[in-house]
Every structure is written in C-alpha cells, then in structure tokens.
Amino acid sequence: MTRKNILSLLTFLLLLLYSCTPEYNSVEYQKELGVKLADSMATKETVNLFYNLKQISGETTIFGHQHTTKYGIGWCGDTLRSDVKDVTGHFPGMYGWDFDHLFNMIETGRYDNTKDFVVDAYNRGGVNTFAWHFRNPVTGRTFYDTTIAVKHIIPGGSHHNFYKMKLEAIAHFSKNLFGKNGELIPVIFRPYHEFDGSWFWWGKNHCTEDEFKTLWQFTVNYLRDTLNVTNFLYAFSTDRKFNSSAELLTRYPGDEYVDILALDDYWDFTPQGDGLEAVARKLGIIDSLCKVKNKLAAFSETGMEKIPDTTWWTEKLAPLVSADSLNITYVMVWRNVHKGHFYAPYKGHPSSGNFIRFMEDDKISFEHELPELYNRILIPAQLAINE
C-alpha cells in the first residue's frame, strides 16, 4: 500500500470514529445523571460540576475566599500568591470574584487580570463564583445607593435596554473563559445577593416581590436563552433575615431559575448577632429545601472581620458547615484588602495556627484535596477526597 493510500485510510478511519461519537445532548445527559439545571443546554463540564458537587457535599465542604489570588495584605498582583496559601501552603478550593471588575475595566480602559485568575483557578481544579455589586443603574452611583431602580430595569422599564447591555457584557466575558483544553469554564453566578436586606438597591424595601422575581427571571432568560450562555450555575443567595422556608421563598423565582440555594451571614457571629444556633438553624432550612428541590446548599458569604477570635475556624465555622445533618457544598469568607479589613488570616496573624487545623479537618477541602470536578463523574467508590 502506498503512503498516499495509507494516509487516505487513516483519514477515513478518523472520520468514521468521529461520526460514531455521540453528539453531546445536555438534556439527555442531565436526565441520565438525575439532575435538572436551570440551563437545559449547559455544557458537560457545567453539568459535571453540579453533579459532582452534589455527590461530595455530604462528605466535605469546600473552603473559598473572595479575590484570594488577586491581592492580599501588603501585596497585589503577585504571581500564584494568596494569603491563604501563604499561611497553609495551599490554595482555597473556591475562588470568589465580582462582575463589577468588568465594568470598571470597560469604563476606565484599564486592563484587569481577573480573567487570568479565573482560568488559572479552573486549570488547577478549583471552582469559580461571581457575585455582582452592580452600581445603581438609574443613578450610576454605588450599589449602596437605594434610589428605586428594579422597576426601571425590568421589561417595560425606562432603563431596560441599559440593563440588557450590562448582561451582554457579562455574557461576552463569560463565553470567552476557556480552560487548557479549549472548553468553556463553568461559573457559579450569584447576582442580587442578600436581597432580604435593604442595604442594596435590589433589597426588599426597594422593590416588590413580583418585581424582584421578574428581575431574576429576566436575567436568567436573557443570559441563557437570548445570549446563549451555557456555562453558568445560578445561585440564589439570601441574607439571615428569614425564619422559615416559606419566608425564604417569598422572593424565590422558581426551581427552573435556580441551581444553588445559599446563605450570607456575618452578623450572627458578632456579639450583637443571634449566635451559632441561629446560623445552624438557617443553614438547616436551606439544606432541607435543597434536598427536596434537588439543589446545592452553600454558605456563600461569612466571616469575622480581622478575625478577633483566634479559634474561630475550628470552634465556630467548622462545626457549622461540617455537621453530619447538613450537606453544605461550600463556604466562602470575604476578601483581604488591608489590616483593617480582612477575613482570612495572613502570615503571622494570631489565628494562622487554628486556620491550618481548620484546613486539616477531614470534612473541609482546599484545592489540593478536591477530586476532579469537571471531567469525570464521581461514583460512590470515588467519593473519598484525594490526598
């Protein structure tokens, strides 16, 4: 057989092999795994992430830190650095970001390297989540400006087209997040968090229940169905201002618009708060709802500013998130900006030793302990976290 014929035969066999490979069908794949995401067209990596997180959630809770590789106490932009890593030798498993960086970059023209940090985290096996501290779309001022805005950005509102432009920018950014093999990187999108408080313009005193639900539903519909964003899991993140599942669900947009139910709670760790029992009770309400609705439960924001309690990690946080009765997928503390505003210990901080013991807890996972979350499906025999 001539060289030309051999090449022709190899080409034919490759084409045959390619034609026999079943085309990925997200609907059927989700059905096969027994899950139903808000996005029926979600990428395989996104479906795998949800499914695998669900499988390990009874075994371990992933620890996360906001902006952990972007800056820390006394440094900014150092390659492969994190205050968490400085203390423990390892990165957190969850990386928190904010889409506000995107609009700062667009408006100032200054390059922002958040995308690079997202890609690096994913390629190491970590999980990325984005909040959105969206500046008031009516006034252009801070997200703490509570001038009425929600009714103006939902369909029929005076600023609806402006809002669509914002979502288009988020879609463009997110559809250009690629892993080392060219695959889209899954992202947990957590918009309009702490909606049961009233400190943000989307809070309960500044829009009706129906307006909030409409805002959420339009946001998901536009990203998912119009802009074809297929790498999002959607997280519905409340603050602590509820005492029952019925109260929590008053602004819930529907199961078809949510993948993760989550709690933000800082206040109950302070002397003025209601204490650990209150946190446990609220996490329990969320976890119970998730078990019924087949969603993921998370502790999406928490922490003690400046960590005055040096045993907080093992005596307060670990017992809450690793309780045998709860399946808390991840817990994330807020960012480290300077010595007056930080939530994870930096090297030399008095709580550093306790934080290391927290990391060593069998039911807490940092990045190096995570199983593969994107490229394979976990089965019960594989649920042990990698050493």
C-alpha positions in Angstrom: 0.0 0.0 0.0 1.4 3.4 -1.0 2.0 6.2 1.6 -0.8 8.1 -0.1 -3.3 5.2 0.4 -2.2 4.7 4.0 -2.9 8.4 4.7 -6.3 8.2 2.9 -7.2 5.1 5.0 -6.2 6.8 8.3 -8.2 9.9 7.3 -11.3 7.6 6.6 -10.9 5.8 9.9 -10.7 9.1 11.8 -13.7 10.4 10.1 -15.6 7.2 10.9 -14.6 7.3 14.5 -15.7 10.9 14.8 -19.0 10.2 13.1 -19.6 7.4 15.6 -19.0 9.6 18.7 -22.4 10.5 20.0 -23.1 14.3 20.0 -23.4 15.8 23.4 -27.0 16.3 24.4 -27.3 18.3 27.7 -31.0 17.4 28.3 -30.3 13.7 28.0 -27.1 13.9 29.9 -28.8 15.7 32.8 -31.6 13.2 32.7 -29.1 10.3 32.8 -27.5 11.8 35.9 -30.8 12.6 37.7 -30.2 16.3 37.8 -32.1 19.3 36.2 -30.2 22.5 35.9 -31.7 25.9 35.3 -30.0 25.7 31.9 -31.1 22.7 29.9 -28.3 23.4 27.4 -25.5 23.6 30.0 -22.1 22.4 28.9 -20.9 19.0 30.0 -18.3 20.5 32.4 -21.0 22.6 34.0 -23.3 19.6 34.4 -20.4 17.6 35.8 -19.6 20.3 38.3 -23.1 20.4 39.6 -23.4 16.7 39.8 -20.0 16.1 41.4 -20.5 18.9 43.9 -23.8 17.2 44.9 -22.0 13.9 45.3 -19.3 15.2 47.6 -21.5 17.6 49.6 -22.3 15.1 52.3 -18.6 14.2 52.7 -16.9 17.6 52.6 -17.4 21.3 52.4 -15.1 23.3 50.0 -13.5 26.4 51.6 -13.5 29.6 49.5 -12.0 33.1 49.7 -13.0 36.2 47.8 -10.3 37.7 45.5 -7.8 35.3 47.1 -5.2 35.4 44.3 -5.8 39.0 43.2 -4.5 40.8 46.2 -3.9 40.4 50.0 -2.4 42.1 53.0 0.6 44.2 51.7 0.7 42.8 48.2 -1.2 42.9 44.9 -0.8 41.0 41.6 1.9 38.6 42.8 2.0 35.5 40.6 0.4 32.4 42.2 0.1 34.1 45.6 -2.7 34.1 48.2 -2.8 35.0 51.9 -4.5 31.6 52.3 -1.6 29.9 50.5 1.0 31.9 52.5 -0.5 30.5 55.7 -1.4 26.9 54.7 0.8 26.2 51.7 -2.4 25.6 49.7 -5.0 27.5 47.7 -8.6 27.5 48.7 -10.9 25.3 46.6 -13.4 28.1 45.8 -12.5 31.5 44.3 -14.8 34.4 44.6 -14.9 37.2 42.0 -17.2 40.1 41.1 -18.5 41.2 37.7 -18.1 44.8 38.9 -14.4 44.5 37.8 -15.7 44.1 34.2 -17.5 47.4 34.2 -14.6 49.2 36.0 -12.4 47.9 33.2 -14.8 49.0 30.4 -15.3 52.5 31.9 -11.7 53.2 32.8 -10.0 51.4 29.9 -7.5 49.9 32.4 -6.7 46.2 32.0 -8.0 43.9 34.7 -6.5 40.4 35.1 -9.5 38.7 36.8 -9.9 36.6 33.7 -6.4 35.2 34.1 -7.0 34.3 37.7 -10.3 32.6 36.8 -8.5 30.5 34.2 -5.6 29.6 36.5 -8.0 28.5 39.3 -10.0 26.3 36.9 -6.9 24.7 35.4 -5.8 23.8 38.9 -9.2 22.2 39.6 -10.7 25.0 41.7 -14.3 26.4 41.4 -15.1 30.0 40.4 -18.1 32.0 41.6 -19.1 35.6 40.6 -21.2 38.0 42.6 -22.2 41.3 41.1 -22.1 44.5 43.2 -24.0 46.3 40.4 -23.9 50.1 40.8 -27.3 51.6 40.8 -28.3 51.5 37.1 -30.6 54.6 37.4 -28.2 57.0 39.1 -24.8 55.4 38.3 -23.8 55.7 41.9 -22.7 52.9 44.3 -24.7 49.7 44.8 -25.5 51.1 48.3 -27.5 53.9 46.6 -31.0 52.7 47.3 -32.7 55.0 44.8 -35.6 52.9 43.2 -34.1 51.0 40.3 -35.5 47.5 39.9 -38.8 48.6 38.3 -36.9 50.7 35.8 -34.6 47.8 34.5 -37.2 45.0 34.1 -39.1 44.7 30.8 -41.1 47.9 30.2 -38.8 50.0 32.4 -37.0 53.2 31.3 -33.6 51.6 31.8 -34.3 48.1 30.4 -32.1 48.5 27.3 -29.3 49.7 29.5 -29.6 46.6 31.7 -29.5 44.4 28.6 -26.2 46.0 27.6 -24.8 45.1 31.0 -25.9 41.5 30.7 -24.4 41.4 27.2 -21.0 42.4 28.6 -21.2 39.7 31.2 -22.1 37.2 28.5 -19.3 38.2 26.3 -16.8 37.9 29.2 -18.1 34.5 30.3 -18.3 33.0 26.9 -14.6 33.7 26.5 -13.4 31.9 29.6 -11.6 28.8 28.2 -9.7 26.0 30.0 -6.5 24.4 28.9 -8.3 22.1 26.5 -10.4 24.8 24.9 -13.5 24.0 27.0 -15.8 26.7 28.5 -15.1 27.3 32.2 -18.1 26.8 34.4 -19.0 29.7 36.7 -21.4 30.0 39.6 -23.2 33.3 39.1 -24.7 34.8 42.3 -26.5 38.0 41.4 -28.6 40.2 43.7 -27.4 38.6 46.9 -28.7 39.5 50.4 -32.0 40.5 48.8 -33.9 40.1 52.0 -32.0 43.0 53.5 -32.4 46.6 52.3 -28.8 47.9 52.1 -28.6 47.3 48.3 -30.9 48.9 45.7 -32.4 45.4 44.9 -33.3 44.8 48.6 -36.8 44.1 49.9 -37.7 47.7 50.8 -36.9 49.0 47.3 -38.8 46.6 45.1 -41.9 44.4 45.3 -41.7 40.6 45.5 -43.0 40.4 41.9 -40.5 43.0 40.6 -37.6 41.0 42.2 -38.8 37.7 40.7 -39.3 39.4 37.3 -35.7 40.8 37.5 -34.3 37.4 38.4 -36.2 35.5 35.7 -35.4 38.1 33.0 -31.7 37.9 33.9 -31.6 34.2 33.6 -33.8 34.1 30.5 -31.7 36.7 28.7 -28.3 35.2 29.5 -29.4 31.6 28.9 -32.0 31.8 26.0 -31.0 35.0 24.2 -27.3 35.3 24.7 -26.7 31.5 24.8 -24.6 31.5 28.0 -24.2 27.8 28.7 -21.6 27.7 31.5 -23.5 29.2 34.4 -24.9 27.7 37.6 -27.3 30.2 39.2 -27.1 30.8 42.9 -29.9 32.4 44.9 -28.2 33.9 48.0 -30.2 35.3 50.9 -29.1 37.1 54.0 -30.1 36.0 57.5 -33.5 37.7 57.7 -35.7 34.6 57.5 -37.0 32.1 60.0 -38.8 29.6 57.9 -38.7 28.1 54.4 -41.9 29.9 53.5 -40.3 33.2 54.4 -37.2 32.4 52.5 -39.2 31.6 49.4 -41.2 34.8 49.2 -38.9 36.1 46.5 -37.9 32.8 45.0 -38.2 32.9 41.2 -38.9 29.2 40.7 -36.9 26.0 40.5 -36.3 26.4 36.8 -34.2 29.6 37.5 -32.0 28.4 40.4 -29.3 25.7 40.9 -27.9 26.7 44.3 -29.6 28.0 47.5 -27.2 29.9 49.7 -26.9 31.9 52.9 -24.8 35.1 53.6 -24.4 35.7 57.3 -21.8 37.8 59.1 -24.0 39.4 61.7 -24.7 36.3 63.8 -21.0 35.8 64.5 -20.8 39.2 66.2 -21.7 39.9 69.8 -24.9 41.7 68.6 -26.0 38.7 66.5 -28.1 35.7 67.4 -25.2 33.3 67.7 -24.2 29.9 66.3 -27.6 28.3 66.9 -29.2 30.9 64.6 -26.7 30.2 61.8 -27.2 26.5 62.1 -30.9 26.8 62.0 -30.9 28.9 58.8 -28.4 26.6 57.1 -30.7 23.8 58.1 -33.7 25.5 56.4 -31.7 26.0 53.2 -30.3 22.4 53.3 -33.8 20.9 53.8 -35.1 22.9 50.8 -32.2 21.8 48.7 -32.9 18.1 49.5 -36.5 18.5 48.4 -35.7 20.6 45.3 -32.5 18.7 44.3 -30.4 21.9 44.5 -27.0 22.6 46.1 -26.8 24.2 49.5 -24.0 26.7 50.2 -22.7 29.2 52.8 -21.9 31.8 50.2 -20.5 34.6 52.4 -19.4 34.7 56.0 -16.5 35.6 58.3 -15.3 37.8 61.1 -13.6 41.0 60.1 -10.0 41.0 61.4 -10.7 37.5 63.0 -10.6 38.7 66.6 -11.4 35.1 67.8 -8.2 33.1 67.2 -10.1 29.8 67.4 -13.0 30.8 65.2 -12.1 28.4 62.4 -12.2 25.2 64.4 -14.6 26.2 67.2 -17.2 28.2 65.2 -17.1 27.7 61.4 -16.0 24.0 61.1 -18.7 22.6 63.4 -21.4 24.6 61.5 -20.5 23.6 57.9 -19.4 20.0 58.6 -22.4 18.9 60.7 -23.4 15.4 59.8 -27.0 16.5 59.3 -26.1 19.1 56.7 -24.8 18.9 53.1 -23.2 22.3 52.7 -21.3 22.4 49.4 -19.0 25.3 50.1 -18.3 28.1 52.5 -16.7 31.3 51.4 -15.2 34.1 53.5 -14.8 37.7 52.2 -11.7 39.4 50.9 -8.4 40.6 52.4 -7.9 44.3 51.5 -5.7 45.7 54.3 -5.1 45.2 58.0 -8.3 46.9 58.9 -10.5 44.8 56.5 -9.7 41.1 56.1 -11.4 37.8 56.6 -8.8 35.1 56.1 -5.5 35.1 58.1 -2.3 36.4 56.6 1.1 35.1 57.5 1.8 35.9 61.2 -1.8 36.5 62.1 -2.7 35.1 65.5 -5.4 32.8 64.0 -3.0 31.2 61.5 -2.3 28.0 63.5 -6.0 27.5 64.1 -6.7 28.1 60.4 -4.2 25.3 59.5 -6.0 23.0 61.8 -9.2 24.0 60.1 -7.7 23.1 56.7 -6.7 19.7 58.1 -10.2 18.9 59.2 -11.4 15.8 57.2 -14.6 17.4 56.3 -13.1 20.7 54.9 -11.5 20.7 51.5 -9.0 23.1 50.0 -8.0 22.9 46.3 -5.3 20.2 46.6 -7.9 17.9 48.3 -10.6 18.2 45.6 -11.4 15.3 43.3 -11.7 16.1 39.6 -15.0 18.0 39.3 -15.3 18.7 35.6 -14.0 15.8 33.5 -15.4 12.7 35.2 -18.4 11.6 37.0 -17.9 10.5 40.6 -19.4 7.2 41.8 -19.7 6.2 45.4 -16.4 4.4 45.4 -14.7 7.6 44.3 -16.1 9.9 46.9 -13.1 9.8 49.1 -11.3 13.2 48.7 -7.9 12.9 47.1 -4.9 13.0 49.4 
